[in-house]
Amino acid sequence: MHPSTSHSRKTTDTSLPSSTPLSRVSAFRGRPGRVLGGLTILFLLALSSLSPKPKSTINSQLDIETFTFTNTTHPIPPTCETCIADPEDALCRRYGIENLISIGIIGASVTAGHGIEGHPKWFEVFLQDWMLSFPNTTVYDGSAPGMNSQFYSYCFESYVPPSADLYMIELDVNNDNAEYTFRHDDALYRGLLQLPHHPAVLRVSVPAMSFWELARGSPSGLLMSNYFDIPMIGIRNIIVPHLLLHPNDTPTFFHLDADGVETRHIPYISHQAQGDLLALYMREQVCKTKQRLGMRITPRESMWPSEDILREIPDQHLWESWEPGSHISPIHPSCSLRSYRGRKVLVASGAAALAGLAALLVTQNGLSNLRSAKHSSGPVDWQPCALNPAYSCGYLEVPKDYFNLTVGTAQIAMLKVPATARPSERLGTIFLNPGGPGGSGVGFALGFGTTLSKLLEGRYDLLGFDPRGIGASIPRVECFPSTLEHELFKAATVMERGFDVHKDAFSPAGRLHLLDHHRQLMSLQETQYKKCAETMGDDLKYMGTSTVVRDIEEMSRVLEGEDALINFFGGSYGTILGAYLVNMIPDKINRVLIDGVASSPQFAGPKACALATKTGEDPKDIMKRLEDYLDTLYDHPLAVPDAVRPGVLNSGGARAILYSVTNRPGNWPAIAKIFAEALAGDPTSLYNALVRPLHLYEPSHIQTDLSRAAVSCIDSPPYKSEKDWPTPEMMVDETLHVLKTASRHFGASINLIEPDGGCQFWPASGKAPERFTGPWNATLKTPMLIVSNTADPITPLTSGRELNNLMGPSSRLLIQNSPGHCSLGSVSHCTSGWYKDYFLNGKLPPDEFMCEVDAGYFPGGDGVQVEEVLSGEKAELRERSRDMAAAWNAWLAQDDA
């Protein structure tokens, strides 16, 4: 509701407080089981006579083909007439003809109308009835084919505005029946229900019969809806039992395509039924609200909780043991594809990137606490962060050039997760960097800080900061006038679609194709870097890693004191920053933990891995099908008209998606599913994983790839002259060498995952005031802990071993036997235990000590996966590790968004 819209009415409404929205005084969030029971009876009465009719007896004003409810013994009660019948009703005067209601629709391909072209979708059927009573309703269709609860738990604010009064969710068909789906539904519900205006939420459940379980997605949807007291309205429990008894009726209830019955998407007749059920349910809720407003019930004392408690958001996860007094930090969406009403949200683009603090701190009136924070070289003017007041946000003003103070200052954006232990037990501050370069440390601390703090018993302040040129730090790299203009520049080029690879990349035809791609890429890099020179000027000189080390040193001085030693955690590129840190200022280092990345294969049967066709299938057979598919795409790219941004799926794009998920094994089942769909003829979900909607409605300026270049090109040694510049022909030779010696599948896919290169065109190359080049063997008081996994698609275990050897007695290497981007992507009580021991006690493992993982990556598979039974401290470490893996994978998931 938008209270300001009601000021035009002069009538006095004494029965309803003007500040109370319809969604909160109604029973929208109440008793899903009770309501569904009545609706199920109504629908079953109609099922026996289900047939297309020219008119609907549910709503006689709808001139569309629909169901007929032949049983007339259950009419809508006269007391539940709508505002048309009783326009002077108090509720109608408050929320009716001249007032606005907004509804946000969240859903996947069913909600997007797959297979029902020319007919109303389920929510449009509902709205035809609803808008008779509330004609000024504004509806935001945020459906995206192929998406699920995981995607929307991060991205709902990018598809529907955060100001809607009611959110309707249809996602079960794409939700796996797995533990992580419960976590994703939990995050989505919390994100919606904790919005400042307390909106209503309603779940819609439709069936799909093409998966390996009839209950596709519904266990989590049903259980989590019950836990959050959210109604769940659906036709699943009507259609599925009926088809088990009458399978010949399948064509009536599911989509028909050229190949016959397709049992993943429902046809128009089922959309109509779903919409009618919603219309009946909402009529009942409006009726109950009107009745309740007319009752005067004297409150009485009772030992039992009042129903107001049902409106509270549970402050503990359903899968956790009861812990009185526990608190769950607010959930915040953390990607941006589209936005509404000028609202800024986070941007996920490139390698582990977020938009930065300015987006994190947007308040309800559009102002930012951060922008009003005082920039000072002394104590930071901390302010409560708008999205989590328990955290503190602010800027630190630092010199642009620590060797020439006359060139001006920069402002470093910071977010602090405060220590929760007693002051006497506090151990200092840990500075955090999640990687990139281009990743926002502020965003990382917001999403990951609480879980890390729990592991470390709340004994540290955790400080996330946006490095120079990134996120909300000032100046930020903005080479193009907006994010949209940068996206349009890259659209449909090799920067977005990746490199196609010929079946025989070493043949003349294969080499010529790669040469053409490299020529395109170099021309694009030269163009955008010239734009950077025009718009950014000398600011680009002050964004290298060496200068970021000076910023950490200055932040530590201001926050902890002149003599304080520095603690640091870094992942991915953060390991490079950590290596610079300990070797540039070794005398100021206390505890530094850097965590690398890795991946390795794991096999599963068709119940867990959608690409497998049988239990125990030879992985070589799966690989062969994928290779054949990628080769086919090379010759015949596929049209994808129903994607969130219609286009063409090429071999390079599909290959890049396959490569990208080697970083995050927790997403392997989902990616296997979308590849299986693509191999079966539907590339929509796969293309959606590659290409996202443009920033058409958001005044964003984030350009993460260029922020990345600002760091990596300053850190790289400059070329002596143009004759030393790499040529397209040289780059083809290098690509073929990588394909031959490192990865024959992904050797040409790196530019989409790690968009580096072209530094010969970078305007500030060789102009930085400081560029550290070693030595890399400093002596530390406390040895650094290096963590690497057993295999890695980008920085292999050999990189961890190389740095460990260089550092000698000043480091120790811990190896985790797992795939994924950093050890944090997997659950291992062993690794978490060493994290904790190192930061709390300075304790180190034996060199190259191997930790195993506690859980696999294909839940519900055919193979037997047995978790070791742990108790006491080890069991607690496993739970902490599980929480950190979820938070880390949520962070990485933003790359998919």
N, C-alpha and C positions, 0 to 999 in steps of 0.2 A: 504494500500500500504506500501511497505517497500522500501524506496528510495535507500537503499544500494544495492539492487539487480539489479538496473539499471546501475550500473557503468561499467558493462562489455561491454556495447554498446558504440562505438566511434562516432556514428552519432550525428549531432547537430540538436536539435529540437527547433526552434525559436518560434513556434506557441503555445507552451505550457510550462509554467514555470515548472522547474524540481521539485519544491516543492509542486506542486498542484496535489492532488490525483484525480483519475477519479471520485470517489464518490462525490466530492465536486464541480467539474466543470460541472457535468451532472445535469440533472433535476430530479434525483432520489427522492428528497424530495418535488417535486413540483406538485401541482394541481391534487390530486387523482381523483376528480370528472371528470375533463376533460379527463384524460387518460382512466378511466374506461368506459366512455361513448363510445369511439371508440372501445374498446376491446369488450364491450358488443355487439355492432353491429356485429363485426366479428364473435363472438361466436354464436349469434342467426342465422346468415346465415348458420352456420354449423349444428345447432341443428336439423334441420328437416331431415338431412341425416346422423345423427349420427349412426355409426355402426363400429364394429371391422374390421380392414383392416390389411393386412400383412405389408404394408409400409405406411409411413406418408408423405403427400404432404407438410406438414409444414417443415419437415427436411428429405429429401429423403435419407440421409445417415444413418438414424436410422433403423436397421433391427429388429424392434420390432412391436408388434401389437399396433395399435393406431387409432386415429380418421382420417377421411378424410374431409378436407374442400373442398367441391365440388364447391363452388362458386369461380371462378378464376378471377373475376373482381376487386379484391382487392389484387394484388400482392405486395410483399415487394418492396418499391421504390428502383430503382437502386442506388440512392445516399446513401442508407443504407447498402451497401454490407459490409461484415465483413473483418477481416484482411487477411483471406485466399484469398479473391478476390482482395484486395488492400493492400498488405503487406508493401508498402512504405508510406501509410498514416501516418501523424504525430502522431495521437493517437495510431495507431497500433505499430509504432516504439517505442513509449514511454511505452505502457502498454501491448504489445502483446506477441509475442512468447517467449522472453527470460526474461520476468518479472513476478513477482509473484503478485497474487491477492488472498486474503483470504476471505472466506465467512463463517459466523457463522449461523448455523441453530438452531432456538429455537422453540420447538413445543412439542405437547403431543402425544397421542397414534396414531393419524392419521399420523403425521410426522414420528413416529417410525415404521409405516408400518403395523399396525394392520389389519389382514385379507387379505393382498396382498402378502403373502410369495411367493418369486420367481419372483416378478415383481418390476420394479423401482418405488420408491416413487416419490411424486410430485417434490421434489427438484432435484432428480436424473434425472428425465425427462428434467427439465429445464437445468441442467448442461450438458447434452449431446449436447444441442444446444450451450450453452454459451462457452463451452470449445473448440469448433471449432475455436473461435476467441481468447480465452484466455486460452490456454492449460495448463499453469502452475498455474492454480487456485488451492489453497488449501482449502479444505472444512472440517469444524468441525461440526459433527452431534451431537448437544446437546439436542436431543429430550429425553423426559422422560414421559412415559405414566402416565396419571392421573394428571399431573401438570397443573398449570394455571398461570395467570399474577402475582398473589400474590407470588407464589413460585419463579418465575424467577426474580421478582423485587429485591429479596434478593440474589438470587443464580446464576444469569446468568454468572458471571465470573467463576463459578465452572464448567460450562458445555461448554462454548465457550470461547476462549481466548479474552482478552480485547484489542487485536490488530487487529481484523478483519476489513476489509474495508467495508463490507456490512453485515448487520444482517437481516435475514428473519424470521418473527415471525408468527407462527400459533398456536393460543391458545383459539380461541373463544368458542370452544365446551365445554371447562371446566370452562369458566368464567360465573359466575352468573350475571343475569340482576339486579344488585344492586349497590347502591351508592359506596360501598367499591371497586367494580371493577374499577370504574373510578379512584379512588385513586391509585390502584395497577398498572393500565395501565400508569397513569401519572408517577409513580415512575420508572417503567421499561423504558419508553421512555427517561426520564431525565437521568437515569443511563447510557444508551447507548449513547445518543447524546452528553453528556458532557465529554465523553472520550477524552483524549488530542488530538488525531489525527482526530477528527470530522468525524466519520464514517457515512455511509448512512444506513438508516433503511427502511424496506419495510414490510408491513403487508399482510398476506395471510388469506383469509376468506373462510372456507368451511362450508357447512350446516350440521345440525343434526336435525332430526325430532322426536326424542324420548323423548324430554323434554316438559315442560309445556308451552313453548313459542317458536314460529317459529324463533324469532330473537335471539336465544340463543347466548349470548355474544357479538353480533354485535353492540348494541347501544353504548357501551363504546368503542369498537374497532373503530367504524366509527367516533364517535364524537372526541375522543382523537387523532385519526390519522389526522383528519382535523385540529384540534387545533395546532398540532405540524408539520403540513404540511408534513405528511408521506403518501406515496401512499398506497392504500389498493386494492389489486388485488385478486379477488375471483370468485368462481362459484356459490356462494350462491344465488345471485339475479337472476341467470339464472335457476338453478335447482328448487328452491322452487316455484316460480310462475308456472313453467311447471307442477310440481307434483300436485299443487292445481287443475289444469285443467285436468291432466291425471294421477290420482293416480295409475293406473295399471302399469305405467312405473317405479314405485318405485324400483323393483328388478334391473333395469338397473343402477341406480345411487347410490345404497347403498349395503352394504356388505351382502352377503348371508352366513349364518352359518347353523349348523345342525338343528336349530329350525326355520329356515326360514329367512326372511329379518330382518336384524338388522340395524336400521336407525340411529345409532350413528356414524358409521364409513363408509367412502366412499370406493368403490372398486377400482380396478386398472384403470378402464375406466375413473373414475372421477379424479384420480391422474394424469392420462395422460392429461386430459383437463386442470387441474390446472397448470401443468408444461408447457404446450404449451402456455397458456395465459401469463405466466411469461416470456417465451422465446420471445414472440412477444413484450411484454412491454419493455424488456431490449434491444432488437434490436432498438426499437424506441428511447430509451434514448441515446444509443451510437450514433445513427444517429444524433439526435439533438445536442449532444455535438460536434460532428465533424462539423456540420453546424455552430454552434455558434463560434467555434474557427476560422472559416474562415471569419467571419464577423468583420468588423471594425466599431463599432458604437460609435459615439462621445457622451460622457455623456452630459446630459442637465439638467439644474436646473428645479425642479418641486416641487410643494407642496406635491406630493404624495410620499410615501416611495418607495425606490428602491426594486427590488426583493431580494437584499442581506438581507433585514430584515427577509425574510422567513427562512433564515438559522439560525437565532437567536433562542435560546431556550426561550420560554415564561417565564418571571420572576414572574409569579403569577399563582395560581391554577385556573382552569376554573370554579370551583364551588364557588369561593370566590368573594366578591364584589370588585370592582376596588379600589385599594389603591396605588396611585402614589408613586413611590419611594420604593415600597416594594421589598424585596429580598428573594428568596428561596435558602436555603443552598443546596449545591450539594448532590445528592443522591449517596450512596455508597453501593455496594453489601456487605452483611454481613454474609455470610456463606461460607463454603468451603467443597466441596465434591470431586472435581477434579480441577486441574489448569493446565495451559500451560505456556511454555517458562519461567519456574522458578518463575512465578509470585506467590507471597503469597497472600492469601485472608483470611478472617475471618473464624473461625471455630465455628459452633453451635453444641454443644454436651452437654447432661446433662441438669441440671436445670438452665435455663437462662445464658448460657455460651457463651463467645466470645473468639476469639483467643487473643487478646491483642494488645498492641500498635505497636509491631514490624510489624505486618501485616497491621495495619492501615496506617503506614507511609512509605510504599514501594513506591519509586518514579519510574519514567519511565525507568531509567537506572538500576533499581534493587537495588539501595542504599537506606538507611534509614536515614532521618534527625535525627531520635531519636538516632541511634547508634553513631552518631558523636557528640551528645550533651555532654557537659562537665558534669561529675558527680562531684558534689560539695556538701559540707555540708552548704555552704553559699547560696547566691542568685542563683536561678535556671537559667541555660542557656537556656531560652526559644527559640524555633525555630518554624517557621510557619509549621503547620501540612501539609503533602503532599497532603492529600485528602480533606482538607479544610483549605487553608491558613489563613482564618479569625480566626481560632483557633490556640492556641499555645501548643506545645508539649515539654516535657523535662523529665529529671530524677531528683530525689532528693536522694542523698546518705545518708543513715542512718545506725546506728549501727545494726548489726545482733542481738546483745544482749545488751539491754540498761543497764544491770547490770554488764556487763563484756565487756568493749570496746576492749579487746585484741583479740577477736575471729574474727574480720573483719567487713566488711560492706555489706549492701544490697542496691540495687538501686530500687526505687519505680517509676514506669512509671506513668506519669500524662498527662492529657489533660485538657486545660482550655478554657471554653467558656467565653469570656470576657464580662463584663458589658457594656451595650450600653447607659446607662443614663449618665448625667453629673457627673463629679467627686464629686461634692458637694452632689449628691443624692445617691451615691453608699453606700451600706449597708454592704459590706464585701464579704466573700466567703462562698458558701455552698458546703460542701463535699458530694459527691454522692456515694452510693453503691446500685447496683440493685438486689443483692441477690446471691444465690448459696448455700453454698460457692463454688466459682469457676467462678462466673460471672465477666467479665471485666468491671470495672468502666470507663475505657477509652472508650471502645466501647459504653457503655451506654450514656456517655456524648456526644459522637459524634452524636448519633442518636436521643437522647431525649433532649439535652441541649437547642436547639433553641426554642422548644415549651415551655419548662418550663421558659426560660428566658422571653419570650413574656408575659406569665401569670404574672410574677413578675416585669414587666415593665423595664426589663434590669438593675435592680438595684443591682444585685449580679454578681460576677464572679462565675461560676459553675465549680467545680473541680472534674473531674472523675479520679480515680486512680486504678491501679491494685494492690490488696493486695498481701502480701507475697506469693510466690509460684505460682502465677496466671498470665496468659497473658504474658505481656512483662516485668514484674518486674523480677529482677535478685537477687538470683537464682530462677528459675522456676522448678516446679516439672516435671522431665523427667525420669521416672523409666524405660521406654523402649526406645530403640534407636530412634524410630520414632513413629508418630501417627499411621502409617500403621501397625507396629508390634503390637501395643496395640490393634488395631481393629481386627487383625487376631487372637490374643489371646482370645478375647471375642466372635468372630464370631460363630454363631450357638450354643452358650451355653445359660444357663439361664440368663447370664448377658446381652444378646442381645434379647433373645426370651421371657423372663419373666417366671413366674410360671403358669403352668396349674393348674386348680382347678377342681377336680372331682365334678360331679353333687351332690354327698353327701360327702362334704369334711370331715365330722365327722365320716364317715364309716371307717372300717379298710383299705379298698382300697384307700379311699381318704387321710387318714392320711399317709399311706405308700408312696403315690405319693409325698406328700409334704415333707416327710422325705428325699426322694431321691433328690428332688430339693435343699433342705437346705444343704445336704451333698455336692452336687456339688458346690453350691455357696461358702460355707466355704473353700473348697479346692482351688477354684479359687482366693478367697480373700487372702488366705495364700500365694499362689504362687506369685501374683503380688506385695504383700507387701514385700516379701523377695527380689524381684527385686528392689524395692525402696530402701531397706537397702543397697544393693550392689552398686547402682549407685548414691544415694544422700547423704548417710552418715549422718554426724551431721547437715547438713543444714536443715533437717526435724524438728529439735527441735525449729526452730525460726519462725514458720508459724501459730501460734495460734491467736485467736481473741484478746487476751490481748495485744499481741505485735503489732497488727494492730492499736489498740487504741493509743499506744505510737507513732506510725507512723503519725497518724492524728494530734496528739499534736505537733509533730515536724514539719509537713508540715505547720500547722497554725502559728507556731513561725516564720518560715522562710518567709512565704508569707504575713502574716498580722502583725507580730510583737510580742514581748514577752507578752504583756498584752492583746492581742486580744482574744475575746471570740469566741467559735467555733459554727458554724451553720452546720447542718447535715440533709440529707434526705436519708432514707433507705427503701427498700422494701424487703419482704420475709426474707432471711437470714440477709439483711441489718437492719431488726428490732432487731435482736439479737446483731449485732454490735452496734446499737444505744443504746440498753439497757446497754451493757458493757460501752459504752462511757460516758453516763450520770452518771453512778454509780462509775466508776473508777476515773473520774476527774470532779466532779460536779461543782467545783468552776470556771471551765473554759468553762462552757456551756452557750450558748445564746439560739438559737432557734433550736429545734430538732423535726422533724416530721418523724414518722415511720408508714409505711402503710402495713397492712397485706393482706391476700388472702382469697377468698371465692367463692362459687358457689351455685346456686339453680336452680330448673327446671323452664322452661317456655314452654307453650304449643303453637302449631301452626298447621295449616292445611297442606295438601300435596303441595300446591304451594310454601310454605316457607320451610317446613321441609320434606325432601325427604323420611324420614322413615314413615311418616304418610300416610295412604292409603285413608283417607277421612277426610273431614273437621269435627273438633270436635271429632276426634277419642280418645277413652279413652287411656290415657298414659300407663295404665297397659297393654293394648294390644300391644303397641309398645315395652314395656319392655319385655313382654313375648316372642316376636319374637327375640329380641336380646339375651335373655337368652337361648332360644332354639338353636340359631346359635352358641353361645359360647360353649354350651354343645356338639353340633355336632362336632365342631372343636377339642374338647378334644379327641373324639374317632376317628375322621377322619381328620387329618390336610390336608390342601389343597396345591397341587402343584401350584406354581406361576412362570411359565416359562418366562413370558414377562415383569417381573419387572426390575427395573434399576439394581438390583442384584438378579438374579433368586434364588428361594429358596422355603421354605415351610411356610405357614401361620398356626400358632398354636393358640390354645385358649388363652394362656397367653399373646401372643403378641397383639392379637386383643383386649383383655380385657384392656391391658395397654394403648393402643391408646384411647380407650373410656374413661378411667380414666383421661388421660392427658388433654383432651379437657375440662374437668370441670374447669380447670384453666382459660380458655380463651373463654368466651361465644361468642365473635365476630366471632369465627370460627365454631360455632355449625352448621350453614347451610351447610358449606362445608364438615364437618365430617359426618353429616347426609347423605349427598349425597354419600360419598364413602362407608359408611356402607350399604346404600340401594343398591348400585352396588354389594357389596359383597353378600348380601342376595339374589340378583338376579342371582348370579353365577359367577361374575367377581371380584375376590379379589385383582386384581393388584394394584389399587389405595390404598387400605387399607394396603397392604403389603409394598408399597412404603413409606407410612407414618411411618412405623416401622423401615425399614432397608434401609440404604443409601449406595451409592457406596463407595468403599474403597478409601483412599488417595493414589492411585497408582502413580500419577504423580506429587505429591507435597512433597517437603522435609519438611513436617511439623513435629513439636515435641510436639504440644499441647496434653495433656492427662487430660482432665477436671475432669473426675471422680477421678483421683488420686490427683489432686489439691484440690478437695473437701475433700477427706479423710485426706489430710495433715492438714486441718483446723479442721474438726469435730473430728478427733481422738485425736488431741492435747487438744481440749477443753473438751473432755469427761474424767471423772474420771478414772484413771488407775485401773486395777484389781490387787488385792493384791498378787495373785498367780495363777498358771495355774488351780488349782482345782476350782477356781471361774469363769473360762471361760465358756461362754455359749456353750451348746452342740446342735447339730442338733435337738435332741429330745426336748430340751427346746424351741428352735425357732419354732418348729411345734406347741407346746402348745400356744406360744404367737400368732402365726398366726391364729390359730383357735379361740383364745379369741377375736382377732380383727374382724375376720369374724362374730363372734356371737354378739358382743356388739357395733361395730362401723360401719362396712360396709360389708355386705354379698357378695357384688359384687366385691369390690376392695381391700379387706383386705389383699390379697396376691400379689397385683400388685405394691406395693410401691417401690420395689427394682429397677424397671426401671425408675421411676420418681424421686425418692430420693435415689440414690445408696449409702446408708450409711451402716455401720456395719462392722464386722470383725476387730474392733479396738484392739482386743486381739493380733492380729498379727502385728499391726503397730509398726515399729521399734523405733519410737520416743515417744511412749505412756508413759506418766509420766515423761518425760525428759525436758519439756519446762522450760525456766528460770522463767516463770510467768504464773499462771493459776488462773484467777479471779473466785471466787466462791460466791461473794456477800459481804455485804448485797445489796439488790435491792430496797432500799427505800431512796435514797439520796434526800436531799433538794436542789431544783433548784431555781435560781432567776427568771427564766422564765419557767413556766411549759411546759413539753413536750406534743406535740399533737400526740395521738395515733389514727390511722384510721383503722377500721376493717369493713368487710362486714358482712352480716347477716348469711352466712353459708360458709363452707370452707372444701375442700377435704383433706387438709394437716394440716393447723394450724387454728383451728376454732375460732369463735368469743370469746369463753371462754378463749383463750390465751390472747387476747387483754384485756379482763376484768380482768384476773389474774394480768397482769403487771400494769394495771391502779389502781387496789386495792393496790398492793405493793407500788406503788409510792405515793399514798395518794394525798395530795394537790399539788404535783409536776407534775401532769399529768392531762390530760383531754381526754376522749374517744369520738370520732366522729364515728358514725355508718352509713354506706351506705347500703341501702336496695337493694342489687344487688348480682349477681353471679360474678365469675371471679377472676383472680389472681391480687389482690390489687384493690383498688377502681378505679385506673387509667384505668382499662380495660373497664369501662362503661362511658357513657356520663352523667355528672351531674353538672349543673351549681352551684348547692348548695355546693357540695364538693369542686369544684374548687374555689368557693368564699371563703371558709374557708382556703384553702391552701394559697390563696393570702393574706387574712386578717392576717393570722398568721405570714407569713414571712415578710410582709411589715409593719405591725402595732403591732405585738405581741398579737393580739386579739384571744381569745379562745371561742369556742361554749359552751353552757351548757353541762354538763357531760351527755354522752350517747345520745346526740342530733342525730336525725335520718334524713339523707338526702335521697331523692328519686332520681331515675335516669330519664333522659329526653327522652330516646329512648329504644326500644326493640332490640331483637337480631335476629329476623327472618323477614327481610325486604320483602315486597311484599307478605305477608301471607294472609290467609283468614280472620283472625281476624282483627278488626279495631284497629289500633295503632295511636293514636292522640297525637302529640307533643303539649305541651302547647305553646301558642303564647307568646313569650317574647320580650321585647324591651329594649333598652338602655343598661345599664351595665349587666343585666342578660343575654341578648342575646349575648353580647360579651363574657361573661364567658362561655356560652354554646359552642361557637365556639372554645374558647381556650381549653375547656374540650374535644371537639371532636378531635382537633388536638393532644392533649396529649394521648387520647385513641388510635388513629391511630398509634402514635409513640410507645406507650407501647406495643400494640398488635403486631406491627412489630418486636419489640425486642423479645417478647415471641415466635413469629412465627419461629424464628431461632432454637428453640428447635425442631420444626417439620422438619427442614431441616437437 
